[in-house]
Amino acid sequence: MPSTPLPSPLSRPTLSAHQELVHRLAQARRRHPGGRLVAGHHNVNHIVRLGWPLALSLGVRPFWTRGKFRTPLDAVEVVPRVWARESDVLSVVSRYLPRTPRCLAESEEWSLHAWIPGRALAEINPTGRVGPATMSAFAAFFAGVAGVPLDQLPPLPPDWPEEGDSDGFLNWLTDFAEHRVHRPGRRRFGALFDAVLIPRDAMPSFRRTRPPLTRRPFALLHTDVHRANVVVGRGPVRGRARLTVIDWELAMVGDVLHDLATHLVRMDYDEEDRTRMTRAWTEAMREAGHGPMTEGLADDLPVLLAFEYAQSVYADVMRAALSLPESPADAEYEEAARRVCRAMSRARQPLRLDRVPGERAAEEALRDWHAHAHATDAARRSRLAGTAGTGPIGSIGSIGPIGPIGSPAAAVHAAAG
């Protein structure tokens, strides 16, 4: 079974006097009532002006400089997090990709990142085509990431596949989906999984029946390049859009075709743009001297795309269920059912499903799950309160949010004050 991340998240070593000062100033600034809140799946981000004392202590410009406080959420695990400290990855990547946001300070509860000016691609262009300048920038980004020296990155878990073992890497991902997503998720969502016709042996069957992969050199992967994780700056540079890719918490080392596959799926390109993006990626990788990493692309990319569709059914179905409020309207059930059906339809061929549920069947399954989860949550809260039948029932989604699969736009709103 895939191992847990190394080491414990945001473990705080002994601090120097200057670091203690930075920490106290940052903690005070984090509580500042102004700024914006950006809610993601893994973190809540609070964007504020740093102010003179904190900016000067960090050695950054004090005039209007902003920072982003990232507070991790207690999220259901649906994607691997190989390295617990995002700052360890950023400290390396920022030396090779200049527009990568730096981690300025961190504690056991939060981290402070440099804020990148611009607008999220999800805000500018939430769906549909992105254009050749943006694709060119994406391709250049992937080629740059592949050039980050692996020996400068944090240690990998002891069970990590050996260099170039593309088959072992995909097996590791498949085992993670089975042992760390599907099986733990069955406690809360098992009846729903069964009702929408997800086979109980979906991941073992995929691993057993998929074709073997070509060996390719490993590289650093971001694994989550989608519209909500891309900041668009002002004006193109040499014909390419000015893009900054943020949120490196899910970075890992492995087969670069996995990074391409997750990007193609989560951007939701149409077939024509998927072909264009794949061509741009291949050309950029080869021009950067990473030709061996593109070997076997024609045969292997479809396998990795199939894996993305297959493993995402768990997250997509759980997310659809957890999107339902305490007292859903018919329209909310219908929208959740459409999301379930879309996920199952995309996974039909990869999982070799004989049939997938229709929207009516999916809606009935969600209604049954919601009623059971609602009753279970009410009973649990009553037991905790010690007085049956009193107190608020609360949200059926109390198990926490789900990590990022797909390309949802981050919810942005002004903070109070």
N, C-alpha and C positions, 0 to 999 in steps of 0.2 A: 504494500500500500504506500502511496506517495507520502514522503515525510513532511513534517511541518516546517515553516520558515525558520531561518537562522538570523539572528538570535531573537530574544523577546523584543516586541515593538517598543521603540522610543526609550530603551533603557538609558538612564541618564548617568554618565560617569561623574566622577568628582570634578567640580567646576573651579576654574580660576576666579580670582576676584573680579576680573573684567567680565568673564562669562556670567558670573552671578549678577552683576550689574545689568547686563543685557537681558538676562532672564527676568529680573524684577521689572525692568522698564517694559519689556514685551508683554509680560503678564498684565501689567496695568493697562497697556494700550489695547490688549485683546478685549478687555472689558468695556472699552469705549463704546458708547451707545450709537455712534454714527456709522457711516459706511454702508456697505451692501452685504447681504447674505446670498451666497450661491449654494444651493442644495444639490449635492450629487448623490450617488448610490453608496459610496464608501466614506465620504467626508462631508462635513459642513464647512464651507469656506466663508470667512469673514474678511472682506476687503476694506481696509481703513488706511488713512494717512498715517505714516509712522510718527510724525511729530519730530521736533528738533532733537530732544535728548536721545531717543532711540535711534534715529537716523545717524546722528553723529557717533554714537557708540558702535554702530555697525559699519561705519566708514562709508556710508552712502550719502548721496546728495540730500540735504534736509528740505529742499524746496519742493513741496507737493509730492514727495516720493510716497508711493503706496506699497503696502505689503498685503499678503494673503495668509491669514491664519487658517490652518487646516486642522480640524478636529475630527479624528476618526469616529465613525459610527460602528455600533455593534451589529455588524451585518451578517446575514446568512452567507455562508461560503459557497459560491458557485463558480469561481474562477481561481486558479492558483495564485498565491502570493508567495513567491520564492524567497524574496528578501524582505525582512520585516521593516527595515528603515529605508524609506524612499530617499532620504538625504544621502545615504551611502552611494546610491546609484547616481543621483544628480551631481555629486561632487566629482565623479569621473566624467559623466556625459558632458557636463558643461564645459569641460576643457577641450572637447572636440567638436561640439555643436554649439556655437556661440550664443544662439538665441534660446538655449535651454534655461528655464528659470532656476536660479540658485536657491538653496535652502539657507536662510540667514541665521536662524536660531531654532531650537526645538526643546521641548520638555517631554515628560512622560505622557502628557495629555494632548499636546498640540505641536505643530511645527509652523514656522513662519517662512514663507517663500516670497521671493521677489515677484512683484506683480507685473505682468506683461500687458502693456496697453494695446487696445484693439477690441474687436468684437468676435464672439464665437461664431464659427462657420455655421453652427446649428441655428444661430439667430439670423444670419444673413441669408442662408440657403438651407433650410431645414430638410428639404427633400429634393430629389431630381438631380439634374446634371450640374457639374461644378466647373466645367470648362477646361481647356488645355493648359492654361497657366497654373491652375491649381493642381492638376494632375502632375505636371512637370515638377512642381514644388514638392508634392508628396513623394515622387520617385527619387528626387535628390535627397530628401530626408531619409528614406529607407537606406539608400546607398551610404549616407553618412553614418547612420547608426551601425551598419554592418562593419564599418571601419574602426569602431571603438575597440581598443585592445582588450581582449578578454582577461589577460593576466592582471589588469588593474581593477577589475570588478570585485565585489565581495565574494567570499567563498560560496560555492554551491552546496546543496544538501548532499549527504553521502551517497544517496541512492540515485544521483543524477546520471542520465545516460552518458556514455563515453563520447568523446569528440567524434562528430561525423555520423553517429548512429541515428539516422533519421527515423528508422523503424522503432528503435528503442524510445526515442523522444515522443513519437505519436502514441506508443503503448503507454508511456508514463501519463500523458494527458488523458488517454482513455480510462486508465485505472483511477485517475483523480476524479473524473466525472462519475465513475461508478461508486467508489469507496468514500468520497468526500462530499458528493453532491446528492446522487440518487439515494443511496442507502440511508444517510441521515435524514434526507428530506421525506422519506416514506413515513416517518412517525407522524408528521403533520399533514402531508399531502398524498400519502399512498393511495387512498381511495379515489382521489381526484386523478392521479396518474392512471390508475386502472380504468376509470370511467371514460377518459379521453383516448384510451387505447394505446398508451405507451407500453411496449412490451417490458416485462420485468427483467429480461435478459438483453435489453437494447445495447448496452455498451459491450458486454462480453461477446455478443453476437457480431457487433461491428468489428471488434478487434479480430475475431476469428475469421471473418469472411473478406475483409478488405485485402486488396493486392499489396505486395511488398513495395517499399519505397527505395529510391536511389540514395546512396550515401552522399551527403553534402557536408562541407565544412560548417561548423556551428558559428553563430554570431550572436551579438546582443539583439534582443527583440523588445519592442515596446509592448506589443500584443493588444493595444486598445486605441488604435488610431481611428477615431470616428469624429463626426462633426462637432460633438460637444467638447471634445478634447483638443480642438484646433482653434487657435487665436489668429485672426486675420489682421495684419497691420496695414498701414497706409501705403499704397502704391506698390506696383510690381518691381522686382529686381531682376534685371537681365531676362525679361520675358516670363519670369516665374512669380506667382503670387507670394507675398511676404507672409509666410506661415510660421507659427510657433506651436509645436506639439507639447502639451502639458500633461500632467498626471502620469508619472512614471512608476506608480506603486506596483503595477502588475508586470514590470519588466522581468525578463528571464533570459537565459542563454539556450539557444536551440536552432532548429531548422528555420531558415529565413522564409521558406514558403509558408510557414505557419503565420508569420507576421503579415504576409501578403494576403493570405486567405481570410484572416480575421478582419483585415481592412476592407476587402471586397464585400464581405457579408455585412459588416456593420455600417458601411456607407450606403448600402442598398442601391448600388449601381444597377442600371439596366444592362442588358447583355452587350450592347454596343460599347458603353462606357467601361464595362468590366474588361472587355478585350483591349480597349485603348489603355486603360490603367496597367494592365498586365504587360503590354508592350512597352510602355514608358518605364515601368519598373525594371524590366529585363535589360533595356538599353542603358539605364542609369547604373545598374549593378555592374554590367560588363565594362562600361566606360570607367568606372571607379576601380577596376581590377578585381572584381568579385565574380568573375565568370564561373568558376567552379561551383559557386553557391546556386547557380541557375540550372545546373545539370538536372535532367529528368523532369523539367518543369511541365512539359506537355502531358506526361503521364501522371505526375504526382499531385499537381495543383487540384485536379478534380477530387482526389482522395481527401485532401485536407479541407476543401470546401465542404465535402460530404460530412466530414467529422464535425465541422462547425455547426451545420444544420442539425446533425444528430444530437450532439451534446447540449445544444441550446434549448431543446424542448423542455428540459427540467426548469431552467431559469425562466423561460418565457411563460410556462404554465403557472409557476409559482408567482411570478410578477403579476400576471393577469388576475389571479385570485386575490393577491394582496392589494391590488388597486381598488378593490371594492370597498366602499365606505361601510359604516355600521348598518345603515339602512339603505341599501342600494335601490335606485330607481330601475325600471325596466330597461331604459336606455343604457344604463351603466352595465347591467348584465349582458346586454347585447354587444356592447363594445368589447367587454372582456372575452366574450365567446368568439368574436371575430379574431382577436389576438391569439387565442388558443388554436383556432382553426388554421390560421396562417402559419403558426409554428409547426403544427402537425403536417400540413401540406408540404412545407419545405423539407421536412424530415422523412417524408413518405418513401422516396427512393433510397436515400442513405440507409434507412432502417428496414427496408424491404417490407413495408407494411402492406397488407392486403387491402386495408381500408382505413380511412380516417373519419373522425366524427364530423357530422354536419353542424351548422351553427345552433340548431335547436337542441341537439344532443349535448353539445358543449355547454350551452346555457343551462340546461337541466343539471348537468354535473356540477357546474359552478354554484347553482342555487343550493344543491344538496350539501356541497362542501361548506358553503357560507353558513347555512343553518347549523350544521354540526359544530363548526369552529366557533360560532357565536355562542352556542349553548355551552361548549366546553370552556370557553374563556370566562363566561359568566359564572360557572360553577367554581372555577379556579379562584377567581377574584373573591367570591363569597367565602370560600374556605380561608383564604388569606386574611380577609377582614374579620373572620370569626363570627359573622352574623349573616346567616343565609338570607338571600333575597334583598340585601340592602347595598347601597353604594353604586357607583357608575360601572357599567359593564366594560367600557373602554373599547379600544380598537382590536379587531380580530387579527390585525397585522402586528401584534405586539412582539412577535419573534424577531422583528427588526427588518430593515430593508435588505434588498438583494443587490449583490455586486453587479458591475456593468457588463451586460451582454446586450447587443443591439446598439442603436445610436440615438438614445433619447437626448433631447435638448435639456440642458441644466435649467432648473427653475431659478429665476433671478428676481429678487424683490428688495425694495429699500428696507433697511433695518429701522426699527423704531428709534425715534429721536433724531 
